[in-house]
Amino acid sequence: MKKIRYLKKPNKIIANRRKDEKRLLIAFIGVIWLLTVVLIYFYPKSAPSKSIVYLEGRSFLNNAVRNTLARQGFTEIQIESDNTEGFFLAFAVPPGMSGKEAIETVKPIIQRKGCSVRSVNRFSQNRGFMVLVDYYNQSIGTITFLKGENLNDYLILKGELRSKPKLAVIIDDFGYSNGEVIRGFIQLNAKLTMSVIPGQRYSRWTSSEGKKYGKEVIIHMPMEPERSEYSTGEDQYLIRHTMRSFEVEQRISAAMMELPEAIGMNNHMGSLVTADKEVMQMVVNSLKKKGLYFIDSLTSPRSVAYEVAKVQGIPSAFRSVFLDNIRDKSEIQAQFEKAIKVARRRGSAIAIGHVHLETLEVLRQLIEAGRFSGISLCFASEIVL
C-alpha cells in the first residue's frame, strides 16, 4: 500500500501570495477612496433656501449699501410703497447731481458681493429712478432715488412714482383772540392754512405769527349772508350784494393792507353774495388783479363763486367737508375720515374747520397716530387749479 505524502508549500510561495493579497487590498481601498472623492466632488450640492438668500441680500443692502450711499451724499427718505414682499429703500439724490450721474454712482455701490442690478426704471419728468436689485440671481427688492423737493408727497404704486392724494385743512375765524387754542393751531407741526378775518383785534398779530411759524395765511372775507341775524358785525369789510365794483375793490384792498401775508381768500358767511353772479365777478376780478386765489366755502348750495372764479381764470377750489359743525370730537374725527376718503377718491380735498379746542385736539391726535401717512397734508394753494 502506497503512502500519501502531504507536501508543504514552500515558504516563498506563501509569502508571495500574502504580498499579492496585501496589494489587492491596498488597491481596493484606493479605488474606494478615489470613488468617494469623485462622488463628493461631483455630487450636486443643495442650494441655500430662498429665504436664506433673501435675508443675506437684505442684510447687505441694509448695512453696506445703505451706509455707502449715505457717505456719497444720498439722504434716506421715507416714502409709501405698495411693495409688500421685497426690501424697499428710498433716497434723495444730492442737489446738483443729474440723473445720469446718480445712476453711474449708484451701480458700483450695489454691484458687489453677489448683488447685481437687474434693471433701472426711470421716472417721468426727470424725477428720479428705481433700481431693481438681485442677490445671487434672486430678486430681493428695490431702491428708489428721487430728485426735487417735497419728496414725501409721493408714493410708489406698481413701480411708478405717483403723487399722494392731497388734503388741505383750512381753519377759519382767526383774529378774534390770541388764546391757547389759537397758539396751538399756529404752532402745530403740520401744513395748515389759516383764514384770518380782517378788522379784528388780533387779526394783524395772527397773520404775522402764522407766517412766522410756516403757516399759509388767507383772508376770511366777510360777505353778506341770506339771514341778517347771522352777520357778526364786520361792517367795515363786509361785501354786500348791493355794492358797486369800486366798493368791492376798496374793501378787498383794505383787507390786503391789513393782512399782507395773505395769498388767497375764502368767504366768511356769504350765502347771499356767493349766489350773486354779478357781485362775485367783481370779487374775482379784484382777486385776479392782486394775484390771490379763491376758495369757495360753499356756505350756500346756490353758490356760483367757484364757477365764476374758473371762468375768470383765477386759481380756485371749493370746500369738500366741514369738520366741526358739531363740536364733538368723535363727530369731528368722522369728518376728517370723510375728508381723507374724498381725497383718495378725487385726488384732493379741502376740509374747513374753525378755531375750536375739539378741532385742534382731534387734528393733533390724527397727526400723532399717523392717520395722514397715506396722503399729503398740504396748503390750499397746492390744490387750487
C-alpha positions as CSV (number, residue, x, y, z in Angstrom):
1,M,0.0,0.0,0.0
2,K,1.4,3.4,-1.1
3,K,2.0,6.1,1.4
4,I,0.4,9.5,0.6
5,R,2.8,12.4,1.2
6,Y,1.4,15.8,2.1
7,L,4.0,18.2,0.9
8,K,4.1,21.6,2.5
9,K,4.1,24.5,0.1
10,P,7.4,26.3,0.1
11,N,7.5,29.3,2.3
12,K,8.5,31.5,-0.6
13,I,5.3,30.8,-2.4
14,I,3.2,31.6,0.6
15,A,5.0,34.8,1.3
16,N,4.4,36.0,-2.3
17,R,0.7,35.1,-2.1
18,R,0.4,37.2,1.1
19,K,2.1,40.1,-0.6
20,D,-0.4,39.9,-3.6
21,E,-3.3,39.8,-1.2
22,K,-2.0,43.0,0.5
23,R,-1.5,44.7,-2.8
24,L,-5.1,43.8,-3.8
25,L,-6.4,45.1,-0.5
26,I,-4.5,48.4,-0.9
27,A,-5.6,48.8,-4.5
28,F,-9.2,48.1,-3.4
29,I,-9.1,50.7,-0.7
30,G,-7.5,53.2,-3.1
31,V,-10.3,52.7,-5.6
32,I,-12.9,53.1,-2.9
33,W,-11.2,56.2,-1.7
34,L,-10.9,57.6,-5.2
35,L,-14.6,56.9,-5.9
36,T,-15.6,58.6,-2.7
37,V,-13.6,61.7,-3.5
38,V,-15.1,61.8,-7.0
39,L,-18.6,61.4,-5.7
40,I,-18.2,64.1,-3.0
41,Y,-16.7,66.5,-5.6
42,F,-19.3,65.9,-8.3
43,Y,-22.4,65.2,-6.1
44,P,-24.9,68.1,-6.7
45,K,-24.7,70.5,-3.8
46,S,-28.1,71.6,-2.4
47,A,-28.7,75.3,-3.0
48,P,-29.5,77.6,0.0
49,S,-33.2,78.3,0.5
50,K,-34.7,81.4,-1.0
51,S,-35.4,82.7,2.5
52,I,-31.7,82.5,3.4
53,V,-30.6,84.2,0.2
54,Y,-33.2,86.9,0.7
55,L,-32.0,87.5,4.3
56,E,-28.4,87.7,3.3
57,G,-29.1,90.1,0.5
58,R,-31.3,92.2,2.7
59,S,-28.6,92.4,5.3
60,F,-26.1,93.5,2.7
61,L,-28.4,96.2,1.4
62,N,-29.4,97.3,4.8
63,N,-25.8,97.8,6.0
64,A,-23.1,98.1,3.4
65,V,-25.1,99.6,0.6
66,R,-27.1,101.9,2.8
67,N,-24.0,103.3,4.6
68,T,-22.1,103.7,1.4
69,L,-24.9,105.7,-0.2
70,A,-25.1,108.0,2.8
71,R,-21.3,108.7,2.5
72,Q,-21.8,109.6,-1.1
73,G,-24.4,112.3,-0.2
74,F,-27.6,110.4,-0.7
75,T,-30.2,111.2,2.0
76,E,-32.6,108.4,3.0
77,I,-36.2,109.4,2.9
78,Q,-39.5,107.8,4.0
79,I,-42.0,107.2,1.2
80,E,-45.0,105.0,0.9
81,S,-44.8,101.9,-1.4
82,D,-47.1,99.0,-2.3
83,N,-44.1,96.7,-2.3
84,T,-45.1,94.4,0.5
85,E,-42.8,91.5,-0.4
86,G,-39.3,92.7,-1.3
87,F,-36.9,95.0,0.5
88,F,-37.5,98.7,-0.1
89,L,-35.3,101.7,0.4
90,A,-35.6,105.3,-0.8
91,F,-33.0,108.1,-1.1
92,A,-33.0,111.7,-2.3
93,V,-30.4,112.4,-5.0
94,P,-27.8,115.0,-3.9
95,P,-28.6,118.6,-5.1
96,G,-26.8,119.3,-8.4
97,M,-26.3,115.7,-9.3
98,S,-28.0,114.7,-12.6
99,G,-30.0,111.5,-13.0
100,K,-27.3,110.0,-15.2
101,E,-24.6,110.8,-12.7
102,A,-26.6,109.3,-9.9
103,I,-27.1,106.1,-11.8
104,E,-23.4,105.8,-12.6
105,T,-22.6,106.5,-8.9
106,V,-25.2,104.0,-7.5
107,K,-24.5,101.0,-9.7
108,P,-20.9,100.2,-8.4
109,I,-22.2,100.6,-4.9
110,I,-24.8,97.9,-5.4
111,Q,-23.0,95.5,-7.7
112,R,-20.8,93.8,-5.1
113,K,-20.7,90.5,-3.1
114,G,-23.4,88.7,-5.0
115,C,-25.6,91.8,-5.6
116,S,-26.5,92.9,-9.1
117,V,-28.7,95.4,-10.8
118,R,-31.4,93.7,-12.7
119,S,-32.8,96.9,-14.3
120,V,-33.1,100.7,-13.8
121,N,-36.5,102.2,-14.4
122,R,-36.5,106.0,-14.9
123,F,-39.5,108.0,-13.7
124,S,-41.1,110.6,-15.9
125,Q,-40.3,114.3,-15.8
126,N,-36.7,113.5,-14.6
127,R,-38.0,112.9,-11.1
128,G,-35.6,110.0,-10.4
129,F,-35.3,106.3,-11.0
130,M,-35.9,102.9,-9.4
131,V,-33.2,100.2,-9.2
132,L,-34.3,96.5,-9.1
133,V,-31.8,94.5,-7.1
134,D,-30.9,90.8,-7.3
135,Y,-28.8,88.8,-4.9
136,Y,-27.3,85.7,-6.5
137,N,-29.9,85.9,-9.3
138,Q,-32.8,86.1,-6.8
139,S,-34.9,89.3,-6.7
140,I,-34.7,90.8,-3.2
141,G,-36.1,94.3,-3.6
142,T,-35.8,97.8,-4.9
143,I,-34.0,101.1,-4.2
144,T,-35.7,104.3,-5.3
145,F,-33.9,107.6,-5.9
146,L,-35.8,110.8,-6.2
147,K,-35.0,114.4,-7.2
148,G,-36.6,117.7,-6.2
149,E,-38.5,119.0,-3.2
150,N,-41.4,117.7,-1.1
151,L,-40.4,114.1,-1.8
152,N,-42.5,112.7,1.0
153,D,-45.6,113.9,-1.0
154,Y,-45.0,110.9,-3.4
155,L,-45.6,107.2,-3.3
156,I,-44.7,104.2,-5.3
157,L,-47.6,102.2,-6.9
158,K,-46.8,99.2,-9.1
159,G,-43.3,100.5,-9.8
160,E,-44.4,104.0,-10.8
161,L,-44.0,107.3,-9.0
162,R,-47.3,108.9,-8.1
163,S,-48.4,111.9,-6.1
164,K,-50.2,111.2,-2.9
165,P,-53.8,112.3,-2.6
166,K,-53.8,115.9,-1.2
167,L,-55.8,117.2,1.8
168,A,-55.8,120.9,2.7
169,V,-57.1,121.8,6.1
170,I,-58.3,125.4,6.4
171,I,-59.1,126.8,9.8
172,D,-61.5,129.8,9.8
173,D,-62.2,132.6,12.2
174,F,-58.7,133.7,13.3
175,G,-58.4,137.2,14.5
176,Y,-60.8,137.4,17.5
177,S,-58.4,136.0,20.1
178,N,-54.8,135.1,20.8
179,G,-55.5,132.4,23.4
180,E,-54.1,128.9,23.8
181,V,-56.2,127.3,21.1
182,I,-55.1,130.0,18.6
183,R,-51.5,129.5,19.6
184,G,-51.9,125.7,19.4
185,F,-53.0,125.9,15.7
186,I,-50.3,128.4,14.9
187,Q,-47.5,126.2,16.4
188,L,-48.9,122.9,15.1
189,N,-46.2,120.9,13.3
190,A,-48.2,120.5,10.1
191,K,-49.1,122.3,6.9
192,L,-52.2,124.4,7.8
193,T,-54.0,127.2,6.0
194,M,-55.1,129.9,8.4
195,S,-58.1,132.0,7.3
196,V,-58.0,135.4,9.2
197,I,-60.9,137.8,9.4
198,P,-59.7,141.3,8.8
199,G,-60.6,144.2,11.2
200,Q,-60.5,142.2,14.4
201,R,-58.3,142.9,17.5
202,Y,-55.8,140.2,16.8
203,S,-56.1,139.9,13.0
204,R,-52.7,141.6,12.3
205,W,-50.9,139.6,15.1
206,T,-52.4,136.3,14.0
207,S,-51.4,136.8,10.3
208,S,-47.8,137.7,11.3
209,E,-47.4,134.8,13.7
210,G,-48.9,132.4,11.3
211,K,-46.4,133.3,8.6
212,K,-43.6,133.2,11.2
213,Y,-44.5,129.6,12.0
214,G,-44.7,128.5,8.4
215,K,-48.4,128.5,8.0
216,E,-50.3,129.7,4.9
217,V,-52.4,132.8,5.5
218,I,-55.6,133.7,3.6
219,I,-58.3,136.4,4.1
220,H,-61.5,135.2,5.6
221,M,-63.5,137.9,3.8
222,P,-66.9,138.8,5.3
223,M,-69.7,138.5,2.8
224,E,-73.4,139.2,3.3
225,P,-75.5,136.2,4.4
226,E,-79.1,135.5,3.4
227,R,-80.2,135.9,7.0
228,S,-79.1,139.2,8.6
229,E,-79.0,137.8,12.1
230,Y,-76.0,135.6,11.1
231,S,-73.9,138.8,10.4
232,T,-71.3,139.2,13.1
233,G,-70.6,142.9,12.7
234,E,-67.7,143.0,10.3
235,D,-69.3,146.0,8.6
236,Q,-66.1,147.7,7.7
237,Y,-65.1,144.8,5.4
238,L,-68.4,143.2,4.7
239,I,-69.1,142.8,1.0
240,R,-72.8,143.3,0.3
241,H,-74.9,142.2,-2.7
242,T,-75.9,145.9,-3.4
243,M,-72.3,147.1,-3.8
244,R,-70.7,148.5,-6.9
245,S,-67.4,147.4,-8.3
246,F,-65.2,150.2,-6.7
247,E,-66.7,149.5,-3.3
248,V,-65.8,145.8,-3.5
249,E,-62.3,146.7,-4.8
250,Q,-61.9,149.1,-1.9
251,R,-62.8,146.6,0.8
252,I,-60.6,143.8,-0.6
253,S,-57.7,146.2,-0.9
254,A,-58.2,147.3,2.7
255,A,-58.2,143.7,3.9
256,M,-54.9,143.0,2.0
257,M,-53.3,146.1,3.5
258,E,-54.1,144.7,7.0
259,L,-53.1,141.1,6.1
260,P,-50.2,141.4,3.7
261,E,-49.1,137.8,4.4
262,A,-52.3,136.6,2.7
263,I,-52.0,134.8,-0.6
264,G,-55.6,133.8,-1.1
265,M,-59.2,134.3,0.2
266,N,-62.3,132.4,1.2
267,N,-65.7,133.7,2.2
268,H,-66.9,134.2,5.7
269,M,-70.6,133.7,5.7
270,G,-71.7,135.0,2.2
271,S,-74.7,132.8,1.4
272,L,-76.3,135.8,-0.3
273,V,-73.3,137.2,-2.1
274,T,-71.8,134.0,-3.3
275,A,-75.1,133.2,-5.0
276,D,-75.0,136.5,-6.9
277,K,-73.0,136.1,-10.1
278,E,-72.6,139.8,-10.8
279,V,-71.1,140.6,-7.3
280,M,-68.9,137.5,-7.4
281,Q,-67.5,138.7,-10.8
282,M,-66.5,141.9,-9.1
283,V,-64.8,140.0,-6.2
284,V,-63.0,137.6,-8.6
285,N,-61.8,140.5,-10.9
286,S,-60.3,142.2,-7.8
287,L,-58.5,139.0,-6.7
288,K,-57.2,138.4,-10.2
289,K,-55.5,141.8,-10.3
290,K,-54.0,141.1,-6.9
291,G,-52.8,137.6,-7.7
292,L,-54.9,135.9,-5.0
293,Y,-56.6,132.5,-5.2
294,F,-60.1,131.9,-4.1
295,I,-61.7,129.1,-2.1
296,D,-65.5,128.8,-2.1
297,S,-66.5,127.8,1.4
298,L,-69.9,126.6,-0.1
299,T,-72.0,128.2,2.7
300,S,-74.9,128.0,0.2
301,P,-75.9,125.2,-2.2
302,R,-76.7,128.0,-4.7
303,S,-73.2,129.4,-4.7
304,V,-71.7,130.4,-8.1
305,A,-68.4,131.6,-6.6
306,Y,-66.3,128.7,-7.8
307,E,-67.9,128.7,-11.2
308,V,-67.2,132.4,-11.7
309,A,-63.6,132.1,-10.5
310,K,-63.0,129.3,-13.0
311,V,-64.5,131.3,-15.9
312,Q,-62.4,134.3,-14.9
313,G,-59.3,132.1,-14.9
314,I,-58.0,132.5,-11.3
315,P,-56.7,129.6,-9.2
316,S,-59.7,128.3,-7.2
317,A,-61.3,125.3,-5.5
318,F,-64.2,124.6,-3.2
319,R,-64.8,123.1,0.2
320,S,-65.3,119.3,0.4
321,V,-66.1,118.8,4.0
322,F,-67.0,120.9,7.1
323,L,-65.2,119.5,10.1
324,D,-66.9,120.9,13.1
325,N,-70.4,121.9,12.6
326,I,-71.0,119.6,15.5
327,R,-68.5,120.3,18.2
328,D,-68.0,116.7,19.3
329,K,-64.6,115.0,19.0
330,S,-66.0,111.8,17.6
331,E,-68.0,113.7,15.0
332,I,-65.0,115.8,14.1
333,Q,-62.9,112.7,13.7
334,A,-65.6,111.1,11.5
335,Q,-65.5,114.3,9.3
336,F,-61.7,114.1,9.0
337,E,-62.1,110.4,7.9
338,K,-64.7,111.5,5.3
339,A,-62.3,114.2,4.0
340,I,-59.5,111.6,3.7
341,K,-61.8,109.3,1.7
342,V,-62.8,112.2,-0.6
343,A,-59.1,113.0,-1.2
344,R,-58.3,109.4,-2.1
345,R,-61.3,109.2,-4.4
346,R,-60.8,112.6,-6.2
347,G,-57.0,113.1,-5.7
348,S,-57.5,116.1,-3.5
349,A,-59.9,117.6,-1.0
350,I,-60.4,120.7,1.2
351,A,-61.6,120.4,4.8
352,I,-62.7,123.6,6.6
353,G,-62.8,123.8,10.4
354,H,-62.8,126.5,13.0
355,V,-60.7,127.7,15.9
356,H,-62.2,125.2,18.4
357,L,-60.3,123.2,21.0
358,E,-62.0,120.0,19.9
359,T,-60.9,120.5,16.3
360,L,-57.3,121.2,17.4
361,E,-57.2,118.1,19.7
362,V,-58.6,115.8,17.0
363,L,-56.1,117.1,14.4
364,R,-53.2,116.6,16.8
365,Q,-54.3,113.1,17.6
366,L,-54.7,112.1,14.0
367,I,-51.2,113.5,13.1
368,E,-49.6,111.7,16.0
369,A,-51.3,108.4,15.1
370,G,-50.0,108.7,11.5
371,R,-53.5,108.8,10.1
372,F,-52.4,111.1,7.3
373,S,-49.4,109.0,6.3
374,G,-51.1,107.8,3.1
375,I,-52.0,111.3,1.9
376,S,-50.3,114.6,1.7
377,L,-51.4,117.3,4.2
378,C,-50.8,120.4,2.2
379,F,-51.7,124.1,1.9
380,A,-54.8,125.2,0.0
381,S,-52.5,126.9,-2.6
382,E,-51.2,123.4,-3.6
383,I,-54.7,122.3,-4.6
384,V,-56.2,125.3,-6.4
385,L,-56.2,125.0,-10.2
